[in-house]
Amino acid sequence: MLKEASGEKQMGFRTESDSIGTKEVPKTAYYGVQTLRAAENFNITGLKLHMEFVNSLAQIKKASAIANREVGLLDRNIETAIVKACDEILDGSLHDQFIVDPIQGGAGTSANMNANEVIANRAIEILGGEKGNYDIVHPNDHVNMGQSTNDVIPTAGKITALKLLPKALMQLSRLNDALEAKAKEYDNVIKMGRTQMQDAVPIRLGQEFKAYSTVVKRDIARLTKVTEELMVVNMGGTAIGTGINADEEYLNKIVPALNSVTALDLRQAEDLIDATQNVDCFVAVSSALKTCAVSLSKMSNDLRLMSSGPRTGFEEINLPPKQNGSSIMPGKVNPVIPEVMSQVAFNIIGNDMTITMAAEAGQLELNAFEPVIFYKLFQSIETLANGVNTLVDNCIIGITANEERCKELVDNSVGIITAICPHVGYKKAANIAKAAIKTGEPVRKLLIQEGLLKESDLNEILDPVGMTEPGISAKYLLSH
């Protein structure tokens, strides 16, 4: 039975060597000398590789072993042991042996070698040997056969993003459904629309929620489309896309083998050199995430404004109370869910800048900065999904409308004068508006006092639906 190294008592060390020299590695460790050096060199975030990224590496190593065995380059026993070791990782074992920081120098070589060493040492055990006896299974010669960090790491990054994105898209779909439900629920609630934070013209609360759902649909479509770019991988390109050290038959078999292992529909890049040099697909995905984050933060701003008060603000809607809002002001409740959604958005926007700069910094045949790209990209995808989840469950579905307050603000607003303008002319309408602001009298009352319109006319002109649908007020004008 496989024992995790973290659960064993450390009993001495084994000596391993690399091109730098020799180093003592804990005997129970499945990682080796190169992983240990990386852990010492890159204590940056205090975190470890994303577990889905680890699983993606294991899937690549499994597919490569299968492809190399099929073309006759890898002994069947070694292939079987490597595949078994990879399957154990995919089942959740050995994850504690992936100890390198997600931000690392070397274009991801440390992450690749961490996988190579763990898989090799577990395969050695499966074949009856002791960890560190690389004559049986070698991390480079066997586990990394036909590969390079430079095709393994970007492919693992793409596979991981493809695994994470469906959850984000599912949460966005839930958000769209919740917003559409609110659009229907409050379709008859008239309220004041505002531009530049000033009274504009009436709008229905349902129309506002419908607009939110429309932009979310657009974000879903944008993210869905851009994920297609992640399907193109450079496996087989090895170091710089020329395929050096990769067998020609392996080159043809590796992506089909990887598709079989991952159940994805990956495609080998037509230009492997381009696919190794450039990481613009990650910029495109990050940009779509950023655009979505901007839309969601803008919506969160609106929710905070419409719920502001409760006595001295807009007070047009109520957000579900979720926790005390102050340690000093009793009874205060803050809009914490829209606040956290905006903070998620700020983080995604910042991550997008990091990803953009890292992608730009690539030089000649390789981008060395993929580790930070993946660290930020995975974080953006996951926090977007988690942020939207709490936005739906803890905010949107529990929003209620203060219908009377909304109507009161419309009735007392000068903004309805816009609907009057076609019937009395711009100059007279402007004079009424100024008088209403100066005296505090309702626009409706002033229009009747001045004899500009009858009450029956006003009732028809200021009909809530008529003021919030195109063409209705124009039809009234033509009929009179």
C-alpha positions as CSV (number, residue, x, y, z in Angstrom):
1,M,0.0,0.0,0.0
2,L,1.3,3.5,-0.9
3,K,2.4,5.6,2.0
4,E,2.5,9.3,1.9
5,A,5.9,10.7,2.9
6,S,4.3,13.3,5.1
7,G,2.9,10.5,7.2
8,E,6.2,8.7,7.7
9,K,8.9,9.4,10.1
10,Q,12.0,10.7,8.3
11,M,14.7,8.0,8.5
12,G,17.8,9.5,7.0
13,F,18.7,10.7,3.6
14,R,19.8,9.5,0.2
15,T,22.4,11.3,-1.9
16,E,21.3,12.5,-5.4
17,S,23.3,14.5,-7.9
18,D,22.6,16.9,-10.8
19,S,24.6,19.2,-12.9
20,I,25.0,21.6,-9.9
21,G,26.5,18.9,-7.6
22,T,25.2,16.5,-5.0
23,K,22.5,17.0,-2.3
24,E,21.0,15.0,0.5
25,V,17.3,14.2,-0.2
26,P,15.0,12.7,2.5
27,K,14.8,8.9,1.9
28,T,11.1,8.9,2.1
29,A,10.7,11.7,-0.4
30,Y,9.4,10.9,-3.9
31,Y,10.8,14.2,-5.2
32,G,14.5,14.4,-6.0
33,V,17.4,16.8,-6.0
34,Q,16.1,19.2,-8.7
35,T,12.8,19.6,-6.9
36,L,14.5,20.2,-3.6
37,R,16.8,22.9,-5.1
38,A,13.8,24.6,-6.6
39,A,11.9,24.6,-3.2
40,E,15.0,26.2,-1.6
41,N,15.5,28.8,-4.4
42,F,11.9,29.8,-4.9
43,N,10.2,30.4,-1.6
44,I,8.0,33.2,-3.1
45,T,4.3,32.8,-2.4
46,G,4.4,30.3,0.4
47,L,2.0,28.2,-1.8
48,K,2.4,25.0,-3.8
49,L,1.5,24.2,-7.4
50,H,-2.3,24.2,-8.1
51,M,-3.5,20.6,-7.7
52,E,-5.3,20.7,-11.0
53,F,-2.0,21.8,-12.6
54,V,-0.3,18.8,-10.9
55,N,-3.0,16.5,-12.3
56,S,-2.5,18.0,-15.7
57,L,1.2,17.3,-15.5
58,A,0.4,13.7,-14.6
59,Q,-1.9,13.4,-17.5
60,I,0.8,14.6,-19.9
61,K,3.3,12.2,-18.5
62,K,0.9,9.3,-18.8
63,A,0.0,10.2,-22.4
64,S,3.7,10.6,-23.3
65,A,4.6,7.2,-21.8
66,I,1.8,5.5,-23.7
67,A,2.8,7.3,-27.0
68,N,6.5,6.4,-26.5
69,R,5.6,2.7,-25.8
70,E,3.4,2.6,-28.9
71,V,6.3,3.7,-31.1
72,G,8.6,1.2,-29.5
73,L,10.8,3.7,-27.6
74,L,9.8,2.8,-24.0
75,D,9.9,-0.6,-22.4
76,R,6.4,-1.9,-21.6
77,N,7.2,-2.5,-18.0
78,I,8.5,1.0,-17.5
79,E,5.5,2.4,-19.3
80,T,3.1,0.4,-17.1
81,A,4.8,1.6,-14.0
82,I,4.8,5.3,-15.1
83,V,1.1,5.0,-16.1
84,K,0.3,3.5,-12.7
85,A,2.2,6.2,-10.9
86,C,0.4,8.9,-12.9
87,D,-3.0,7.3,-12.1
88,E,-2.2,7.4,-8.4
89,I,-1.5,11.1,-8.6
90,L,-4.8,11.6,-10.5
91,D,-6.5,9.6,-7.7
92,G,-5.1,12.1,-5.1
93,S,-2.0,10.4,-3.9
94,L,1.5,12.0,-3.8
95,H,0.1,15.5,-4.0
96,D,2.1,16.4,-0.9
97,Q,5.3,15.6,-2.9
98,F,4.8,18.5,-5.2
99,I,6.6,21.1,-3.2
100,V,7.7,23.8,-5.6
101,D,6.3,27.3,-5.5
102,P,4.0,28.3,-8.4
103,I,6.2,31.4,-9.1
104,Q,9.6,30.1,-10.1
105,G,12.5,30.9,-12.4
106,G,13.3,28.7,-15.3
107,A,10.1,28.8,-17.4
108,G,8.6,26.0,-15.3
109,T,11.5,23.5,-15.4
110,S,11.1,23.1,-11.6
111,A,7.5,22.1,-11.9
112,N,8.2,19.8,-14.8
113,M,11.1,18.1,-12.9
114,N,9.0,17.9,-9.7
115,A,6.5,15.8,-11.7
116,N,9.3,13.8,-13.5
117,E,11.0,12.9,-10.2
118,V,7.9,12.0,-8.2
119,I,6.6,9.8,-11.1
120,A,10.0,8.2,-11.6
121,N,10.5,7.4,-7.9
122,R,7.0,5.9,-7.6
123,A,7.5,3.9,-10.8
124,I,10.8,2.6,-9.3
125,E,8.9,1.4,-6.2
126,I,6.3,-0.2,-8.4
127,L,9.0,-2.1,-10.2
128,G,10.5,-3.3,-6.9
129,G,13.4,-0.8,-6.6
130,E,14.3,1.9,-4.0
131,K,13.6,5.6,-4.5
132,G,16.6,7.3,-6.1
133,N,17.7,4.3,-8.1
134,Y,17.3,6.0,-11.5
135,D,18.9,3.2,-13.4
136,I,15.4,1.5,-13.2
137,V,13.3,4.6,-14.2
138,H,15.0,7.9,-14.9
139,P,13.1,11.2,-14.5
140,N,14.6,12.7,-17.7
141,D,15.3,9.7,-19.9
142,H,12.0,7.8,-19.3
143,V,9.3,10.1,-17.7
144,N,10.3,13.1,-19.8
145,M,11.1,11.1,-22.9
146,G,10.2,13.1,-26.1
147,Q,9.3,16.2,-24.0
148,S,10.7,19.5,-22.8
149,T,9.6,21.8,-20.1
150,N,8.7,24.1,-23.0
151,D,5.9,22.0,-24.4
152,V,4.9,20.3,-21.2
153,I,4.3,23.4,-19.1
154,P,2.2,25.5,-21.5
155,T,0.2,22.4,-22.4
156,A,-0.4,21.7,-18.7
157,G,-1.4,25.4,-18.2
158,K,-4.0,25.1,-21.0
159,I,-5.4,21.8,-19.7
160,T,-5.7,23.3,-16.2
161,A,-7.5,26.4,-17.4
162,L,-9.9,24.2,-19.5
163,K,-10.7,22.3,-16.3
164,L,-11.3,25.4,-14.2
165,L,-13.3,27.5,-16.7
166,P,-16.5,25.3,-16.7
167,K,-17.2,26.1,-13.1
168,A,-16.9,29.8,-13.7
169,L,-19.2,29.6,-16.8
170,M,-21.7,27.6,-14.8
171,Q,-21.8,30.2,-12.0
172,L,-22.2,33.0,-14.6
173,S,-25.1,31.0,-16.1
174,R,-26.7,30.8,-12.6
175,L,-26.2,34.6,-12.3
176,N,-27.9,35.2,-15.7
177,D,-30.8,33.0,-14.6
178,A,-31.2,34.9,-11.3
179,L,-31.0,38.3,-13.0
180,E,-33.6,37.3,-15.5
181,A,-35.9,36.1,-12.7
182,K,-35.6,39.5,-11.1
183,A,-36.2,41.2,-14.4
184,K,-39.5,39.4,-14.6
185,E,-40.4,39.9,-11.0
186,Y,-39.9,43.7,-11.1
187,D,-40.9,44.4,-14.6
188,N,-43.8,46.7,-13.4
189,V,-41.8,48.6,-10.8
190,I,-41.2,52.2,-12.2
191,K,-38.2,54.0,-10.8
192,M,-36.0,56.9,-11.8
193,G,-33.2,56.4,-14.2
194,R,-30.0,58.4,-13.7
195,T,-27.2,59.5,-15.8
196,Q,-24.0,61.0,-14.3
197,M,-25.7,60.5,-10.9
198,Q,-28.4,63.0,-11.8
199,D,-32.1,62.4,-12.4
200,A,-32.6,61.4,-16.0
201,V,-35.8,59.7,-17.2
202,P,-37.9,56.9,-15.7
203,I,-37.0,53.2,-16.2
204,R,-38.5,50.0,-14.9
205,L,-36.5,48.1,-12.3
206,G,-37.0,45.0,-14.3
207,Q,-35.4,46.7,-17.3
208,E,-32.3,47.4,-15.2
209,F,-32.0,43.7,-14.1
210,K,-32.6,42.6,-17.7
211,A,-29.7,44.8,-18.9
212,Y,-27.5,43.1,-16.2
213,S,-28.4,39.7,-17.5
214,T,-27.7,40.8,-21.1
215,V,-24.1,41.8,-20.3
216,V,-23.6,38.6,-18.4
217,K,-24.8,36.6,-21.4
218,R,-22.2,38.5,-23.5
219,D,-19.5,37.7,-21.0
220,I,-20.5,34.0,-21.1
221,A,-20.3,34.0,-24.9
222,R,-16.9,35.8,-24.8
223,L,-15.4,33.4,-22.4
224,T,-16.8,30.4,-24.2
225,K,-15.3,31.6,-27.5
226,V,-11.9,32.4,-26.2
227,T,-11.5,29.0,-24.5
228,E,-11.2,27.5,-28.0
229,E,-7.7,29.0,-28.2
230,L,-6.7,26.9,-25.2
231,M,-7.4,23.7,-27.2
232,V,-4.3,24.2,-29.4
233,V,-1.2,22.7,-27.8
234,N,2.5,22.5,-28.7
235,M,3.2,19.0,-27.4
236,G,5.8,17.4,-29.6
237,G,7.6,20.7,-30.2
238,T,10.0,20.0,-27.3
239,A,12.5,22.8,-26.6
240,I,11.7,25.5,-29.2
241,G,9.1,24.0,-31.4
242,T,11.4,22.2,-33.8
243,G,10.7,18.8,-32.2
244,I,14.3,18.0,-31.4
245,N,14.7,14.6,-29.6
246,A,11.1,13.7,-30.3
247,D,10.4,10.7,-32.5
248,E,8.4,11.5,-35.6
249,E,5.8,8.8,-34.8
250,Y,5.6,10.1,-31.3
251,L,4.9,13.5,-32.7
252,N,1.9,12.2,-34.4
253,K,0.6,10.1,-31.5
254,I,1.1,12.4,-28.5
255,V,-1.9,14.6,-28.9
256,P,-4.4,11.8,-29.6
257,A,-3.0,10.0,-26.6
258,L,-3.4,13.1,-24.5
259,N,-7.0,13.5,-25.7
260,S,-7.7,9.9,-24.7
261,V,-6.3,10.5,-21.2
262,T,-7.9,13.9,-20.6
263,A,-11.2,13.4,-22.6
264,L,-10.6,16.8,-24.2
265,D,-10.5,17.8,-27.8
266,L,-7.0,19.2,-28.0
267,R,-5.3,20.0,-31.3
268,Q,-1.6,20.1,-32.1
269,A,-0.5,23.5,-33.3
270,E,0.1,23.8,-37.0
271,D,3.1,26.0,-36.2
272,L,4.9,24.5,-33.2
273,I,7.5,27.2,-33.1
274,D,4.8,29.9,-32.9
275,A,3.0,27.9,-30.2
276,T,6.2,27.7,-28.2
277,Q,7.2,31.3,-28.5
278,N,3.9,33.0,-27.9
279,V,1.4,32.9,-25.0
280,D,-1.1,35.3,-26.4
281,C,-4.0,32.8,-25.8
282,F,-3.5,33.2,-22.1
283,V,-3.7,37.0,-22.5
284,A,-7.0,36.5,-24.5
285,V,-8.5,34.4,-21.7
286,S,-7.4,36.8,-19.0
287,S,-8.8,39.7,-21.0
288,A,-12.2,38.0,-21.2
289,L,-12.1,37.4,-17.5
290,K,-11.2,41.0,-16.9
291,T,-14.0,42.3,-19.1
292,C,-16.4,40.1,-17.2
293,A,-15.0,41.3,-13.9
294,V,-15.5,44.9,-15.0
295,S,-19.2,44.2,-15.8
296,L,-19.8,42.5,-12.5
297,S,-18.2,45.3,-10.5
298,K,-20.2,47.9,-12.3
299,M,-23.4,46.0,-11.5
300,S,-22.2,45.7,-7.9
301,N,-21.8,49.5,-7.8
302,D,-25.4,49.9,-8.9
303,L,-26.7,47.5,-6.3
304,R,-24.9,49.4,-3.5
305,L,-26.3,52.7,-4.8
306,M,-29.9,51.5,-5.2
307,S,-29.9,49.9,-1.7
308,S,-28.1,52.9,-0.1
309,G,-29.6,54.3,3.1
310,P,-31.7,52.9,4.5
311,R,-33.2,56.3,5.3
312,T,-30.9,58.8,3.7
313,G,-30.0,57.1,0.4
314,F,-31.8,55.8,-2.6
315,E,-33.5,53.0,-0.7
316,E,-35.0,51.6,-4.0
317,I,-34.1,48.0,-3.3
318,N,-33.2,45.9,-0.3
319,L,-30.2,43.6,-0.3
320,P,-30.4,40.5,2.0
321,P,-28.8,41.4,5.4
322,K,-25.8,39.0,5.8
323,Q,-23.8,40.3,8.8
324,N,-23.3,43.2,11.2
325,G,-21.9,46.1,9.5
326,S,-20.1,47.9,12.3
327,S,-18.3,47.3,15.6
328,I,-19.4,50.7,16.9
329,M,-22.7,51.6,15.1
330,P,-25.5,49.3,16.3
331,G,-27.9,47.9,13.7
332,K,-25.8,49.0,10.7
333,V,-25.8,46.5,7.8
334,N,-23.4,46.9,4.9
335,P,-23.7,45.6,1.3
336,V,-20.9,43.1,1.9
337,I,-21.7,40.8,-1.0
338,P,-21.5,43.4,-3.8
339,E,-18.4,44.7,-2.0
340,V,-16.6,41.4,-2.1
341,M,-17.6,41.0,-5.8
342,S,-16.0,44.3,-6.6
343,Q,-12.8,43.2,-4.7
344,V,-12.7,40.0,-6.7
345,A,-12.9,42.2,-9.8
346,F,-10.1,44.5,-8.7
347,N,-7.9,41.4,-8.2
348,I,-8.8,40.0,-11.6
349,I,-8.0,43.3,-13.2
350,G,-4.6,43.4,-11.4
351,N,-3.9,39.8,-12.4
352,D,-4.7,40.7,-16.0
353,M,-2.0,43.4,-16.0
354,T,0.5,40.8,-14.6
355,I,-0.4,38.3,-17.3
356,T,-0.1,41.0,-20.0
357,M,3.4,42.1,-18.9
358,A,4.6,38.5,-18.4
359,A,3.4,37.6,-21.9
360,E,5.0,40.7,-23.4
361,A,8.3,39.8,-21.7
362,G,8.9,36.7,-23.7
363,Q,12.1,36.6,-25.8
364,L,12.9,34.9,-29.0
365,E,11.9,31.2,-28.9
366,L,10.4,31.0,-25.4
367,N,8.4,32.9,-22.7
368,A,10.1,32.2,-19.4
369,F,7.3,33.8,-17.4
370,E,4.6,31.2,-17.8
371,P,4.7,30.3,-14.1
372,V,3.4,33.7,-13.0
373,I,0.9,33.7,-15.9
374,F,-0.6,30.4,-14.6
375,Y,-0.5,31.4,-11.0
376,K,-2.6,34.6,-11.8
377,L,-4.8,33.0,-14.4
378,F,-5.9,30.1,-12.2
379,Q,-6.6,32.5,-9.4
380,S,-8.7,34.8,-11.6
381,I,-10.8,31.9,-12.9
382,E,-11.4,30.4,-9.4
383,T,-12.1,33.7,-7.7
384,L,-14.5,34.8,-10.4
385,A,-16.4,31.5,-10.0
386,N,-16.4,31.8,-6.2
387,G,-17.3,35.5,-6.2
388,V,-20.3,34.9,-8.6
389,N,-21.4,32.0,-6.5
390,T,-21.8,34.1,-3.4
391,L,-23.2,37.0,-5.4
392,V,-26.1,34.8,-6.6
393,D,-26.8,32.9,-3.4
394,N,-26.3,35.6,-0.9
395,C,-27.4,38.7,-2.8
396,I,-29.3,38.5,-6.1
397,I,-31.9,35.9,-5.3
398,G,-32.8,37.7,-2.1
399,I,-33.2,41.3,-3.5
400,T,-36.5,42.9,-2.8
401,A,-37.9,46.2,-4.3
402,N,-39.3,49.2,-2.4
403,E,-42.0,49.9,-4.9
404,E,-43.6,52.8,-3.2
405,R,-40.2,54.5,-2.6
406,C,-39.3,54.0,-6.3
407,K,-42.6,55.6,-7.4
408,E,-42.2,58.5,-4.9
409,L,-38.8,59.4,-6.4
410,V,-40.3,59.3,-9.9
411,D,-43.2,61.5,-8.9
412,N,-41.0,64.1,-7.2
413,S,-38.4,64.0,-9.9
414,V,-37.8,66.8,-12.5
415,G,-36.6,64.1,-14.9
416,I,-40.1,63.3,-16.1
417,I,-40.1,66.6,-17.9
418,T,-38.3,64.9,-20.7
419,A,-41.5,63.0,-21.5
420,I,-43.4,66.3,-21.6
421,C,-40.9,68.1,-23.8
422,P,-42.4,66.9,-27.2
423,H,-45.8,68.2,-26.1
424,V,-44.9,71.7,-24.9
425,G,-41.6,72.4,-26.5
426,Y,-38.1,72.4,-25.1
427,K,-38.1,76.0,-23.8
428,K,-41.4,75.7,-21.9
429,A,-40.3,72.3,-20.5
430,A,-37.0,73.8,-19.3
431,N,-38.8,76.6,-17.6
432,I,-41.1,74.2,-15.8
433,A,-38.1,72.1,-14.7
434,K,-36.3,75.2,-13.3
435,A,-39.4,76.2,-11.5
436,A,-39.9,72.7,-10.0
437,I,-36.3,72.7,-8.7
438,K,-36.6,76.2,-7.2
439,T,-40.0,75.7,-5.6
440,G,-40.0,72.0,-4.8
441,E,-43.4,71.7,-6.5
442,P,-44.0,68.6,-8.6
443,V,-43.7,68.9,-12.3
444,R,-47.2,67.6,-12.8
445,K,-48.7,70.3,-10.6
446,L,-46.8,73.1,-12.3
447,L,-47.9,72.0,-15.8
448,I,-51.5,72.0,-14.8
449,Q,-51.2,75.4,-13.1
450,E,-49.6,76.9,-16.2
451,G,-52.4,75.5,-18.3
452,L,-49.9,73.7,-20.5
453,L,-51.5,70.3,-20.2
454,K,-54.7,68.7,-18.8
455,E,-54.6,66.1,-16.1
456,S,-56.0,63.5,-18.5
457,D,-53.2,64.3,-20.9
458,L,-50.6,64.0,-18.2
459,N,-52.0,60.6,-17.1
460,E,-51.5,59.3,-20.6
461,I,-48.1,60.9,-21.2
462,L,-46.7,59.9,-17.8
463,D,-47.9,56.4,-18.0
464,P,-45.1,54.2,-16.6
465,V,-44.9,51.9,-19.5
466,G,-45.2,54.8,-22.0
467,M,-42.2,56.5,-20.4
468,T,-40.1,53.3,-20.5
469,E,-40.8,51.9,-24.0
470,P,-39.7,53.4,-27.3
471,G,-42.3,54.9,-29.5
472,I,-45.3,55.0,-27.2
473,S,-45.1,58.7,-26.3
474,A,-44.5,59.5,-30.0
475,K,-47.7,57.7,-30.9
476,Y,-49.6,59.8,-28.4
477,L,-48.1,63.0,-29.8
478,L,-49.2,62.0,-33.4
479,S,-52.7,61.1,-32.3
480,H,-53.2,64.6,-30.6
